[in-house]
Each structure stands twice: as C-alpha cells, then as structure tokens.
Amino acid sequence: LSISNPRYTGVAGDVTNLNSFVRITKGADAVIISVLANGKDNAPENSVSARAAKIAVEAYTGVPRSPHVIQIGGAPTMYETRQAMLAHMHIPPGSPMYGIIFGHLIALQTYRASHIRWTVLTPPMDIQGWKLHSPPQPKRTGQYRVSTTGLVTNAHGHNEINIADLAVAAVDEAEHPRFIGERFTVGY
C-alpha cells in the first residue's frame, strides 16, 4: 500500500492465523478488519470474515487493555437471522456470495458471544466507488448517518455510501468509540 501518513503503518500478516494476528496487532489501540473472501467449500464458517472474527476473539479474550476490534460486516446481516436474510435476498447455497454473506453473520454472532472490545460496522447494500475487481474510486463527502436498528436510506429510499465515507466511519469509530459491543450501520 502506498499511503503516506505519519499515523499509518502497513504491515503484512494473516488475519486468519492467530500468531500472525497477535504479532501484527500488538500494541494497537484499535484494529480494523475488512475482508471479503470465501473459504473452503464456500462454507460460511470457513469464510475469511468468520475465521477472522474467531481469531480476534481468541486473541483478545481475557487480555486486559486489548485493542478495540472493528470488523466491517455484510449489509444483509442487518436482517439479523439467516431466515430473514433469505426472505429479503435470493442467495442460493452454491452461489459465490453464499459463504461470504453468511460468514458475516457468523462473525457477528461470534463477537456477540464474546467478551472482547468489538464493534461490527455493517455497510449499506450499495457501496459506491468500489467493485470487486477494479481500483476503488473514492469520493469522500465526510458525512453519513448512523443506525443500530435498520439500514439507513436516503430521501429516494436508497441504502448507499461511498467507499471513502465507509472508511471514514470505521476510523471515526476507532478514534471515538461509540458502539463497543454493538453492530452499527451507516449511509447517506
């Protein structure tokens, strides 16, 4: 990564490996996990997000003064249950997104069952300026609205945010925690 900011340091590591995770997060005040990948057999419990949550909880359970772990979740988890998610979205079990989407739900459930300092930031359904296989096109407005109970929609009924403002929301939570032990979402 070519980010030049005195408050940023890039470190290579593996969020699904306990030793690597502990090594790269040692001494951090906050850790932001943003991953999107399937795991073995497209099984939700093997997704990178579910495995990362498990590793974060394992790494910091019982550790005094542990970092605030902020994980970027998946928008469909705002529907709370697997059944509600399936009722609102068509996600066939064999589809590439199946393991990813339900992996985010497992990650959220993992944090909720834990005793670490955690927050899950659930993005909107539409993340503008971001596509899976192309460079991001961030357009920061510096403004967003927050909810802990439902997806945030604009005056036109759209649930959206630009990738830059989603990043700002994650950093805002890291610098000024308001949702420790909670899931929240953002949107315009």
Salt bridges, closest charged atoms under 4 A:
GLU80 OE1 - ARG112 NH1 2.91
GLU80 OE2 - ARG183 NH2 2.28
GLU173 OE2 - HIS68 NE2 3.78
GLU175 OE2 - ARG7 NH2 3.05
